[in-house]
Amino acid sequence: MYGATFGEDQSQTGDEVVDAVGLEHFEALIEQDSRIEPRDWMPLAYRQTMIRQIAQHAHSEIIGMQPEGNFVTRAPSLRRKAILLAKIQDEAGHGQYLYSALETLGMSRDQAMDLLHAGTHKYSSVFNYPALTWADMGAIGWLVDGAAIVNQVALCRTSYGPYARAMVRICKEESFHQRQGYEALVVLSRGTLEQRAMCQDAINRWWWPALMMFGPPDGQSSHTAQSMAWKIKRQTNDELRQKFIDMTVPQAEVIGMSLPDPELRWNAATGHYDHGPIDWDEMYRVVRGDGPCNQQRLAHRNQCHDEGQWVREAANAYAAKHAPRAAEGSAA
């Protein structure tokens, strides 16, 4: 196995043993547009890039449950509550798929969670903004999950096999999240003046953070070039952001809502919508931990983890108690 040259100690120390045969095989798979599998040898930098990206994605799914979970008891109807609960459940499942993919790279989910709780691992900056009204549940579904779909559909063709396969199911479920969010805003946009104002306010607050989800502009991105070369990414940050804008503007027009960018207009020459400048200083502040809800989100995650310790201990005790019986059954 090519992967035999990359042991657990090596992944922890950062030392790389270059396997000439393995490297040739790795480069051939990339060139052929084939998948890299856990059994294959891979450069340390590739492995670390995948660990960083998958961990950030998994953490984002888990942290992203918080603003929505806060509205389960405040949903305006039983139907809306059921939809929101289904979405939150999906997000927990997405986190589990992704942590499982992360384990194929040599990092356990316990290690990943410890790094998240310590603030070492990052998650998407968009989840450090507050959800203030019910309309935010629609805006998050339409804009945040809509941006996620644009990014994640491309990841269905990413070069690392376990991540690509996880993304297929995740994208199917994210499309439901986007549709339910948009439908919730459609209803509000056809409601009272107060409901329309609430709808517009939520769109105004979530538009720019959704654009920031795609990452810094290509000229400032330290990972894009190498990720494109390894076919981890298939499109650049700016290309994906433009695709999302082009898709979203007509949807806003359908429901009679505006997007909070006075420079947003169709450019017939390019075939795309031009848009105004994005406040990258704000994005970097949030990434560094200075967003409106950074401390709140991480503190809540740590609290939930601590309060669930007894559940994990009980599950481990149960598994240990029944392990001998399971082993006897397998032997028989």
C-alpha beads as a LAMMPS data file, in Angstrom:
LAMMPS data file: protein, C-alpha beads

332 atoms
331 bonds

1 atom types
1 bond types

-500.0 500.0 xlo xhi
-500.0 500.0 ylo yhi
-500.0 500.0 zlo zhi

Masses

1 110.0

Atoms # bond

1 1 1 0.000 0.000 0.000
2 1 1 1.294 3.461 -0.877
3 1 1 -0.144 4.827 2.353
4 1 1 2.104 2.568 4.427
5 1 1 4.917 5.148 4.345
6 1 1 2.789 7.729 6.173
7 1 1 2.430 6.686 9.799
8 1 1 0.596 8.279 12.683
9 1 1 3.793 9.655 14.243
10 1 1 4.716 11.295 10.964
11 1 1 1.355 13.056 10.691
12 1 1 1.863 14.446 14.187
13 1 1 5.478 15.585 13.765
14 1 1 5.084 16.994 10.243
15 1 1 8.033 14.973 8.916
16 1 1 7.504 13.572 5.442
17 1 1 8.999 10.421 4.008
18 1 1 8.863 10.884 0.250
19 1 1 8.017 7.656 -1.567
20 1 1 9.146 8.114 -5.165
21 1 1 6.791 5.421 -6.428
22 1 1 3.956 6.775 -4.323
23 1 1 4.540 10.319 -5.497
24 1 1 4.522 9.206 -9.128
25 1 1 1.259 7.347 -8.534
26 1 1 -0.257 10.374 -6.753
27 1 1 0.681 12.743 -9.569
28 1 1 -0.640 10.309 -12.164
29 1 1 -4.023 10.100 -10.380
30 1 1 -4.255 13.896 -10.268
31 1 1 -3.313 14.165 -13.943
32 1 1 -5.871 11.510 -14.917
33 1 1 -8.582 13.307 -12.915
34 1 1 -8.932 10.212 -10.724
35 1 1 -9.606 10.070 -6.988
36 1 1 -7.013 9.928 -4.238
37 1 1 -8.064 7.294 -1.707
38 1 1 -6.917 6.816 1.922
39 1 1 -4.763 3.811 0.892
40 1 1 -2.786 5.946 -1.580
41 1 1 0.432 7.712 -0.686
42 1 1 -0.053 11.458 -0.680
43 1 1 2.238 14.440 0.006
44 1 1 2.108 15.730 3.552
45 1 1 0.984 19.148 2.317
46 1 1 -1.960 17.566 0.457
47 1 1 -2.976 15.618 3.557
48 1 1 -2.743 18.705 5.747
49 1 1 -4.741 20.759 3.250
50 1 1 -7.499 18.162 3.208
51 1 1 -7.515 17.937 7.012
52 1 1 -7.822 21.729 7.254
53 1 1 -10.597 21.967 4.675
54 1 1 -12.674 18.993 5.804
55 1 1 -12.345 19.914 9.487
56 1 1 -13.436 23.491 8.804
57 1 1 -16.397 22.192 6.806
58 1 1 -17.404 19.710 9.534
59 1 1 -17.108 22.321 12.283
60 1 1 -19.198 24.750 10.221
61 1 1 -22.035 22.237 10.028
62 1 1 -21.994 21.744 13.799
63 1 1 -21.655 25.417 14.748
64 1 1 -24.238 26.316 12.101
65 1 1 -26.894 24.464 14.089
66 1 1 -26.776 27.088 16.846
67 1 1 -28.544 30.105 15.299
68 1 1 -31.287 27.849 13.915
69 1 1 -31.709 25.806 17.088
70 1 1 -32.513 29.045 18.885
71 1 1 -35.646 29.452 16.725
72 1 1 -37.152 25.959 17.056
73 1 1 -39.420 27.071 19.899
74 1 1 -40.250 30.341 18.099
75 1 1 -41.258 28.971 14.706
76 1 1 -44.540 30.553 13.554
77 1 1 -46.257 27.227 12.840
78 1 1 -45.909 23.491 13.419
79 1 1 -44.994 23.050 9.749
80 1 1 -42.164 25.571 10.029
81 1 1 -40.948 23.917 13.216
82 1 1 -40.857 20.491 11.563
83 1 1 -38.947 21.874 8.571
84 1 1 -36.430 23.617 10.813
85 1 1 -35.914 20.500 12.936
86 1 1 -35.334 18.441 9.799
87 1 1 -32.764 20.931 8.589
88 1 1 -30.890 20.961 11.910
89 1 1 -30.884 17.168 11.902
90 1 1 -29.423 17.203 8.394
91 1 1 -26.639 19.501 9.510
92 1 1 -25.709 17.203 12.379
93 1 1 -25.574 14.356 9.866
94 1 1 -23.378 16.380 7.531
95 1 1 -20.944 16.932 10.382
96 1 1 -20.829 13.187 11.026
97 1 1 -20.161 12.378 7.347
98 1 1 -17.348 14.906 7.274
99 1 1 -15.746 13.816 10.549
100 1 1 -15.771 10.277 9.173
101 1 1 -13.975 11.515 6.048
102 1 1 -11.511 13.322 8.304
103 1 1 -10.739 10.070 10.133
104 1 1 -9.528 8.529 6.864
105 1 1 -6.731 11.123 6.937
106 1 1 -5.561 10.080 10.391
107 1 1 -7.350 12.625 12.590
108 1 1 -10.004 11.324 14.976
109 1 1 -13.159 13.301 15.569
110 1 1 -12.143 13.696 19.224
111 1 1 -8.904 15.351 18.118
112 1 1 -10.800 17.572 15.699
113 1 1 -13.356 18.587 18.329
114 1 1 -10.616 19.380 20.845
115 1 1 -8.987 21.709 18.304
116 1 1 -12.340 23.373 17.608
117 1 1 -13.060 23.860 21.304
118 1 1 -9.600 25.338 21.839
119 1 1 -10.211 27.826 19.024
120 1 1 -7.363 26.366 16.946
121 1 1 -9.579 25.015 14.169
122 1 1 -11.725 27.508 12.279
123 1 1 -15.264 27.298 10.914
124 1 1 -17.093 29.434 8.366
125 1 1 -17.115 33.107 9.335
126 1 1 -20.796 33.432 8.410
127 1 1 -21.866 31.599 11.564
128 1 1 -20.465 34.355 13.751
129 1 1 -23.358 36.676 12.931
130 1 1 -26.553 36.838 15.024
131 1 1 -29.961 35.601 13.905
132 1 1 -32.379 38.274 15.133
133 1 1 -35.800 37.426 13.678
134 1 1 -37.688 34.562 12.084
135 1 1 -36.865 36.035 8.673
136 1 1 -33.222 35.189 9.384
137 1 1 -34.128 31.502 9.120
138 1 1 -35.261 32.172 5.565
139 1 1 -32.247 34.328 4.722
140 1 1 -29.823 31.746 6.106
141 1 1 -31.503 29.027 4.059
142 1 1 -31.632 31.060 0.864
143 1 1 -28.328 32.951 1.016
144 1 1 -26.014 30.989 3.314
145 1 1 -27.069 27.525 2.184
146 1 1 -27.370 28.807 -1.370
147 1 1 -23.743 29.936 -1.244
148 1 1 -22.789 26.607 0.303
149 1 1 -24.426 24.710 -2.572
150 1 1 -22.482 26.669 -5.185
151 1 1 -19.239 25.843 -3.389
152 1 1 -20.109 22.259 -2.523
153 1 1 -21.416 21.091 -5.885
154 1 1 -17.914 21.715 -7.192
155 1 1 -16.553 19.633 -4.304
156 1 1 -18.448 16.584 -5.565
157 1 1 -15.569 16.387 -8.061
158 1 1 -12.788 17.102 -5.588
159 1 1 -9.744 14.874 -5.840
160 1 1 -10.012 13.246 -2.396
161 1 1 -12.428 10.331 -2.699
162 1 1 -14.050 10.178 0.776
163 1 1 -14.715 13.928 0.723
164 1 1 -16.171 13.852 -2.790
165 1 1 -18.523 10.983 -1.936
166 1 1 -19.711 12.674 1.257
167 1 1 -20.485 15.801 -0.725
168 1 1 -22.916 14.030 -3.071
169 1 1 -25.454 13.383 -0.326
170 1 1 -24.730 16.652 1.470
171 1 1 -25.496 18.651 -1.678
172 1 1 -28.828 16.902 -2.151
173 1 1 -29.864 17.858 1.359
174 1 1 -28.470 21.387 1.096
175 1 1 -30.697 21.972 -1.922
176 1 1 -33.676 21.287 0.358
177 1 1 -32.308 23.794 2.852
178 1 1 -31.971 26.451 0.181
179 1 1 -35.483 25.879 -1.172
180 1 1 -37.158 25.973 2.226
181 1 1 -35.355 29.196 3.085
182 1 1 -36.400 30.850 -0.139
183 1 1 -39.988 29.668 0.273
184 1 1 -40.097 31.147 3.781
185 1 1 -39.010 34.510 2.379
186 1 1 -41.549 34.264 -0.446
187 1 1 -44.304 34.007 2.157
188 1 1 -42.950 36.967 4.131
189 1 1 -42.527 39.047 0.969
190 1 1 -46.248 38.619 0.262
191 1 1 -47.297 39.474 3.800
192 1 1 -47.894 42.653 5.757
193 1 1 -45.702 45.731 5.548
194 1 1 -44.042 44.630 8.791
195 1 1 -43.348 41.169 7.407
196 1 1 -41.904 42.581 4.190
197 1 1 -39.695 44.924 6.199
198 1 1 -38.499 42.021 8.347
199 1 1 -37.732 40.032 5.181
200 1 1 -35.747 42.893 3.648
201 1 1 -33.845 43.521 6.873
202 1 1 -32.723 39.898 7.084
203 1 1 -31.550 39.939 3.456
204 1 1 -29.636 43.161 4.085
205 1 1 -27.785 41.646 7.036
206 1 1 -26.909 38.266 5.492
207 1 1 -25.978 39.274 1.923
208 1 1 -22.414 40.413 2.545
209 1 1 -21.506 37.644 5.023
210 1 1 -22.785 35.133 2.440
211 1 1 -20.453 36.598 -0.198
212 1 1 -17.554 36.360 2.247
213 1 1 -18.203 32.620 2.634
214 1 1 -16.330 31.960 -0.613
215 1 1 -13.114 33.215 0.937
216 1 1 -10.812 36.116 0.128
217 1 1 -10.345 37.364 -3.436
218 1 1 -8.111 35.188 -5.571
219 1 1 -5.221 37.627 -5.331
220 1 1 -5.241 37.343 -1.520
221 1 1 -5.931 33.603 -1.198
222 1 1 -2.933 31.626 0.019
223 1 1 -4.473 28.223 -0.759
224 1 1 -6.325 28.581 -4.050
225 1 1 -3.449 28.048 -6.499
226 1 1 -2.221 24.829 -4.915
227 1 1 -5.739 23.524 -4.314
228 1 1 -6.535 24.091 -7.988
229 1 1 -3.347 22.281 -9.032
230 1 1 -4.253 19.301 -6.858
231 1 1 -7.860 19.496 -8.118
232 1 1 -9.160 19.856 -4.611
233 1 1 -10.927 22.938 -5.940
234 1 1 -12.272 23.178 -9.474
235 1 1 -13.088 26.889 -9.472
236 1 1 -11.526 29.860 -7.725
237 1 1 -13.117 31.844 -4.908
238 1 1 -14.010 34.725 -7.202
239 1 1 -15.469 32.443 -9.883
240 1 1 -17.718 30.726 -7.332
241 1 1 -18.751 34.035 -5.779
242 1 1 -19.692 35.422 -9.201
243 1 1 -21.721 32.310 -9.971
244 1 1 -23.656 32.754 -6.732
245 1 1 -24.346 36.436 -7.430
246 1 1 -25.560 35.701 -10.951
247 1 1 -27.884 33.022 -9.596
248 1 1 -29.254 35.044 -6.678
249 1 1 -30.048 38.449 -8.178
250 1 1 -32.950 37.167 -10.341
251 1 1 -34.335 35.246 -7.362
252 1 1 -34.437 38.454 -5.317
253 1 1 -36.286 40.187 -8.150
254 1 1 -38.935 37.446 -8.195
255 1 1 -39.923 38.109 -4.586
256 1 1 -39.670 41.885 -4.936
257 1 1 -36.748 42.254 -2.557
258 1 1 -33.530 44.190 -3.152
259 1 1 -29.952 43.215 -2.386
260 1 1 -27.989 45.778 -0.319
261 1 1 -25.486 46.724 -3.010
262 1 1 -26.094 49.991 -4.916
263 1 1 -23.423 49.006 -7.460
264 1 1 -25.110 45.715 -8.376
265 1 1 -26.033 45.798 -12.062
266 1 1 -26.023 43.567 -15.145
267 1 1 -22.972 43.841 -17.397
268 1 1 -23.927 42.777 -20.915
269 1 1 -20.296 42.787 -22.027
270 1 1 -19.197 40.202 -19.459
271 1 1 -22.488 38.358 -19.125
272 1 1 -22.335 38.743 -15.340
273 1 1 -23.539 41.073 -12.618
274 1 1 -21.062 43.688 -11.443
275 1 1 -21.024 44.216 -7.698
276 1 1 -19.604 46.647 -5.197
277 1 1 -16.544 46.183 -2.987
278 1 1 -16.645 43.619 -0.198
279 1 1 -15.357 44.668 3.218
280 1 1 -12.496 42.183 3.513
281 1 1 -11.272 43.862 6.695
282 1 1 -14.537 42.791 8.317
283 1 1 -14.095 39.219 7.090
284 1 1 -10.578 38.998 8.486
285 1 1 -11.738 40.468 11.816
286 1 1 -14.396 37.778 12.108
287 1 1 -11.941 35.042 11.103
288 1 1 -9.531 36.271 13.790
289 1 1 -12.293 35.950 16.386
290 1 1 -13.619 39.511 16.572
291 1 1 -17.044 38.920 15.022
292 1 1 -20.364 39.651 16.729
293 1 1 -20.856 36.080 17.961
294 1 1 -17.441 34.357 17.889
295 1 1 -17.113 34.023 21.647
296 1 1 -20.769 33.148 22.104
297 1 1 -20.744 30.387 19.500
298 1 1 -17.558 28.772 20.812
299 1 1 -18.579 29.066 24.458
300 1 1 -21.914 27.402 23.714
301 1 1 -20.179 24.581 21.814
302 1 1 -17.825 23.978 24.736
303 1 1 -20.710 24.022 27.199
304 1 1 -22.676 21.464 25.168
305 1 1 -19.605 19.240 24.919
306 1 1 -19.001 19.371 28.662
307 1 1 -22.641 18.706 29.502
308 1 1 -22.652 15.699 27.169
309 1 1 -19.633 14.063 28.815
310 1 1 -21.820 11.686 30.844
311 1 1 -23.549 10.486 27.669
312 1 1 -20.220 9.647 26.033
313 1 1 -19.018 7.879 29.155
314 1 1 -22.231 5.840 29.390
315 1 1 -22.003 4.871 25.717
316 1 1 -18.383 3.790 26.112
317 1 1 -19.210 1.780 29.244
318 1 1 -22.084 0.067 27.438
319 1 1 -19.873 -0.764 24.473
320 1 1 -17.133 -2.150 26.737
321 1 1 -19.637 -4.259 28.651
322 1 1 -21.030 -5.866 25.506
323 1 1 -17.751 -6.170 23.601
324 1 1 -16.935 -9.719 24.907
325 1 1 -20.379 -10.965 23.894
326 1 1 -20.041 -9.415 20.462
327 1 1 -16.607 -11.012 20.051
328 1 1 -17.996 -14.429 21.019
329 1 1 -20.753 -14.037 18.487
330 1 1 -18.295 -13.177 15.728
331 1 1 -16.082 -16.118 16.600
332 1 1 -19.028 -18.502 16.481

Bonds

1 1 1 2
2 1 2 3
3 1 3 4
4 1 4 5
5 1 5 6
6 1 6 7
7 1 7 8
8 1 8 9
9 1 9 10
10 1 10 11
11 1 11 12
12 1 12 13
13 1 13 14
14 1 14 15
15 1 15 16
16 1 16 17
17 1 17 18
18 1 18 19
19 1 19 20
20 1 20 21
21 1 21 22
22 1 22 23
23 1 23 24
24 1 24 25
25 1 25 26
26 1 26 27
27 1 27 28
28 1 28 29
29 1 29 30
30 1 30 31
31 1 31 32
32 1 32 33
33 1 33 34
34 1 34 35
35 1 35 36
36 1 36 37
37 1 37 38
38 1 38 39
39 1 39 40
40 1 40 41
41 1 41 42
42 1 42 43
43 1 43 44
44 1 44 45
45 1 45 46
46 1 46 47
47 1 47 48
48 1 48 49
49 1 49 50
50 1 50 51
51 1 51 52
52 1 52 53
53 1 53 54
54 1 54 55
55 1 55 56
56 1 56 57
57 1 57 58
58 1 58 59
59 1 59 60
60 1 60 61
61 1 61 62
62 1 62 63
63 1 63 64
64 1 64 65
65 1 65 66
66 1 66 67
67 1 67 68
68 1 68 69
69 1 69 70
70 1 70 71
71 1 71 72
72 1 72 73
73 1 73 74
74 1 74 75
75 1 75 76
76 1 76 77
77 1 77 78
78 1 78 79
79 1 79 80
80 1 80 81
81 1 81 82
82 1 82 83
83 1 83 84
84 1 84 85
85 1 85 86
86 1 86 87
87 1 87 88
88 1 88 89
89 1 89 90
90 1 90 91
91 1 91 92
92 1 92 93
93 1 93 94
94 1 94 95
95 1 95 96
96 1 96 97
97 1 97 98
98 1 98 99
99 1 99 100
100 1 100 101
101 1 101 102
102 1 102 103
103 1 103 104
104 1 104 105
105 1 105 106
106 1 106 107
107 1 107 108
108 1 108 109
109 1 109 110
110 1 110 111
111 1 111 112
112 1 112 113
113 1 113 114
114 1 114 115
115 1 115 116
116 1 116 117
117 1 117 118
118 1 118 119
119 1 119 120
120 1 120 121
121 1 121 122
122 1 122 123
123 1 123 124
124 1 124 125
125 1 125 126
126 1 126 127
127 1 127 128
128 1 128 129
129 1 129 130
130 1 130 131
131 1 131 132
132 1 132 133
133 1 133 134
134 1 134 135
135 1 135 136
136 1 136 137
137 1 137 138
138 1 138 139
139 1 139 140
140 1 140 141
141 1 141 142
142 1 142 143
143 1 143 144
144 1 144 145
145 1 145 146
146 1 146 147
147 1 147 148
148 1 148 149
149 1 149 150
150 1 150 151
151 1 151 152
152 1 152 153
153 1 153 154
154 1 154 155
155 1 155 156
156 1 156 157
157 1 157 158
158 1 158 159
159 1 159 160
160 1 160 161
161 1 161 162
162 1 162 163
163 1 163 164
164 1 164 165
165 1 165 166
166 1 166 167
167 1 167 168
168 1 168 169
169 1 169 170
170 1 170 171
171 1 171 172
172 1 172 173
173 1 173 174
174 1 174 175
175 1 175 176
176 1 176 177
177 1 177 178
178 1 178 179
179 1 179 180
180 1 180 181
181 1 181 182
182 1 182 183
183 1 183 184
184 1 184 185
185 1 185 186
186 1 186 187
187 1 187 188
188 1 188 189
189 1 189 190
190 1 190 191
191 1 191 192
192 1 192 193
193 1 193 194
194 1 194 195
195 1 195 196
196 1 196 197
197 1 197 198
198 1 198 199
199 1 199 200
200 1 200 201
201 1 201 202
202 1 202 203
203 1 203 204
204 1 204 205
205 1 205 206
206 1 206 207
207 1 207 208
208 1 208 209
209 1 209 210
210 1 210 211
211 1 211 212
212 1 212 213
213 1 213 214
214 1 214 215
215 1 215 216
216 1 216 217
217 1 217 218
218 1 218 219
219 1 219 220
220 1 220 221
221 1 221 222
222 1 222 223
223 1 223 224
224 1 224 225
225 1 225 226
226 1 226 227
227 1 227 228
228 1 228 229
229 1 229 230
230 1 230 231
231 1 231 232
232 1 232 233
233 1 233 234
234 1 234 235
235 1 235 236
236 1 236 237
237 1 237 238
238 1 238 239
239 1 239 240
240 1 240 241
241 1 241 242
242 1 242 243
243 1 243 244
244 1 244 245
245 1 245 246
246 1 246 247
247 1 247 248
248 1 248 249
249 1 249 250
250 1 250 251
251 1 251 252
252 1 252 253
253 1 253 254
254 1 254 255
255 1 255 256
256 1 256 257
257 1 257 258
258 1 258 259
259 1 259 260
260 1 260 261
261 1 261 262
262 1 262 263
263 1 263 264
264 1 264 265
265 1 265 266
266 1 266 267
267 1 267 268
268 1 268 269
269 1 269 270
270 1 270 271
271 1 271 272
272 1 272 273
273 1 273 274
274 1 274 275
275 1 275 276
276 1 276 277
277 1 277 278
278 1 278 279
279 1 279 280
280 1 280 281
281 1 281 282
282 1 282 283
283 1 283 284
284 1 284 285
285 1 285 286
286 1 286 287
287 1 287 288
288 1 288 289
289 1 289 290
290 1 290 291
291 1 291 292
292 1 292 293
293 1 293 294
294 1 294 295
295 1 295 296
296 1 296 297
297 1 297 298
298 1 298 299
299 1 299 300
300 1 300 301
301 1 301 302
302 1 302 303
303 1 303 304
304 1 304 305
305 1 305 306
306 1 306 307
307 1 307 308
308 1 308 309
309 1 309 310
310 1 310 311
311 1 311 312
312 1 312 313
313 1 313 314
314 1 314 315
315 1 315 316
316 1 316 317
317 1 317 318
318 1 318 319
319 1 319 320
320 1 320 321
321 1 321 322
322 1 322 323
323 1 323 324
324 1 324 325
325 1 325 326
326 1 326 327
327 1 327 328
328 1 328 329
329 1 329 330
330 1 330 331
331 1 331 332
